[in-house]
Amino acid sequence: LVNITGSEIMTMDDYNTINRIILDKVHPDANIKIGVVRDDSLGDAINVTVIATGFGSSFDLEQARQLPPWSTSGMNEMLNTKPVAKPNILDIPTFQREKEKLGMVGLALPCTH
């Protein structure tokens, strides 16, 4: 299962490059389902999510990094950079968000029992 998310500037060459890298890594009989999502907030970034089993030791990012630059259309840079996490308010536990609202960061809340 592959999901490719990119903005309107993602090209078919980008799409084909991602597919080629994935197809080079999987068994010839693998059942691959690919979806594409448009998210213009990504700008020139492309997010690729792969859910797979059976890669074993054949999956080697170093091989992808060594592809000629003309064949990767910027994939080398994408493989060498860490994604920037978008802050999500739900990643902070509710009790901590409530303490922050009250200005009680770092303080223990009194027990009401």
matplotlib code that plots the C-alpha trace (Angstrom):
import matplotlib.pyplot as plt

x = [0.0, 1.6, 0.3, 2.0, 1.0, 2.2, 1.1, 0.1, 3.8, 4.4, 5.1, 4.5, 8.3, 8.3, 5.4, 7.3, 10.5, 8.8, 7.1, 10.4, 12.2, 9.4, 9.1, 12.9, 12.5, 9.6, 9.1, 7.9, 4.7, 3.9, 0.4, 0.9, -1.9, -0.9, -2.9, -2.2, -3.4, -3.1, -2.2, -1.1, 0.2, 3.2, 4.7, 7.6, 7.7, 6.4, 5.3, 5.4, 3.8, 4.5, 2.8, 4.4, 5.6, 8.4, 11.1, 13.7, 17.3, 16.9, 15.5, 18.5, 18.1, 21.8, 21.0, 18.3, 20.8, 23.3, 20.9, 22.1, 20.7, 18.9, 16.9, 15.8, 14.4, 15.4, 14.8, 18.4, 17.7, 14.4, 16.0, 18.7, 16.3, 14.1, 10.4, 9.3, 6.6, 3.5, 2.5, -0.8, -2.6, -3.9, -0.3, -0.3, -2.3, -5.5, -4.4, -1.3, -3.2, -5.6, -2.7, -1.1, -4.5, -4.5, -0.9, 0.1, 2.8, 5.1, 2.8, 1.0, -2.8, -4.4, -6.2, -9.9, -10.8]
y = [0.0, 3.3, 6.8, 9.7, 13.2, 16.2, 19.7, 20.8, 21.2, 17.4, 16.1, 12.7, 12.4, 12.6, 10.1, 7.7, 8.0, 7.1, 4.1, 3.0, 3.0, 1.0, -1.5, -2.1, -3.1, -5.5, -9.0, -9.2, -10.9, -8.2, -6.7, -3.0, -0.4, 3.2, 6.3, 9.9, 12.8, 16.5, 18.8, 22.2, 23.1, 20.9, 23.3, 21.5, 18.6, 15.2, 12.7, 9.0, 6.5, 2.8, 0.0, -3.3, -6.6, -8.9, -6.4, -8.4, -7.2, -6.3, -2.9, -0.6, 3.2, 3.6, 2.1, 4.8, 7.5, 6.3, 6.5, 9.0, 12.5, 12.7, 9.5, 10.7, 14.2, 15.4, 12.1, 12.1, 15.4, 14.0, 10.9, 12.9, 15.3, 14.6, 15.5, 18.5, 17.5, 19.6, 20.5, 18.9, 20.1, 16.5, 15.3, 17.1, 15.2, 17.0, 17.4, 19.2, 21.5, 22.4, 23.2, 25.4, 27.3, 28.0, 29.1, 26.2, 24.7, 22.6, 22.9, 19.9, 20.2, 19.7, 16.5, 17.1, 13.7]
z = [0.0, -1.1, -0.6, -2.4, -1.2, -3.1, -4.2, -7.6, -8.6, -8.2, -11.7, -13.3, -13.3, -9.5, -9.4, -11.7, -9.8, -6.5, -8.2, -9.8, -6.4, -4.8, -7.7, -7.5, -3.9, -3.9, -5.2, -8.8, -7.7, -5.1, -5.1, -5.0, -4.5, -5.1, -4.1, -4.8, -2.7, -3.5, -0.6, -1.7, 1.7, 1.1, -1.4, -3.1, -0.6, -1.4, 1.4, 0.6, 3.0, 2.4, 4.4, 3.4, 4.6, 3.4, 2.6, 4.4, 4.1, 0.4, 1.3, 1.2, 1.3, 0.3, -3.1, -3.6, -2.6, -5.2, -8.1, -10.8, -10.1, -13.5, -12.5, -9.1, -9.8, -6.3, -4.5, -3.1, -1.3, 0.0, 1.3, 3.1, 4.9, 7.9, 7.5, 9.5, 11.9, 11.9, 15.4, 16.5, 19.6, 20.1, 20.6, 24.0, 26.7, 27.7, 31.4, 30.2, 27.8, 30.6, 33.0, 30.2, 29.8, 33.5, 33.5, 35.8, 33.7, 35.9, 38.9, 40.4, 40.4, 43.9, 44.5, 44.9, 46.5]

ax = plt.figure().add_subplot(projection="3d")
ax.plot(x, y, z, "-o")
ax.set_aspect("equal")
plt.show()
